[in-house]
């Protein structure tokens, strides 16, 4: 009456082996996915430091920018935010600085009507 072909021991060994293989495959696939997401996070961090990120700027501050006539690219070759006395230089890991007149990122090549040459 004993049928060794279908024993519980063989069944559990096969289940354990299959489960281990599936778990290992899942771990490997997850580690591959985490590398890609790390690269995406770096891209997102770079986008956050962009001069076009106004996510932390209020509507009132955006209105101030418009009143001062701020543009991202200066129409004058000798006047730009980088040479303005009101410009706040960028921090080492950022591309854009700031301005004493309004909040938010300011492109060093930008311009507004309140330009004051550095002395």
C-alpha angles and dihedrals in degrees: 000000000000112000109193092182091074103034123153092235092058091045093053092045091053092047092048092047093047092045091051091051092049092048091049092049091050092051092050093048092047092051090052090051093049091057091055092048089051089056090048090051090054090051090049091049090052090050090051090057091050121118088238097062107107096158093119095042118101124225090250091056091048088053089053089054090054093047090053090048094237114184127180093231121043117234088210123073094210099041123065137136090258089064096041123108091223094056118109109214118239121263114250096262096044132076097210134057130200142243134241090225100056141008128253137054118324123197112228088226092054130104142205135180092256093067113153118185116236114252 
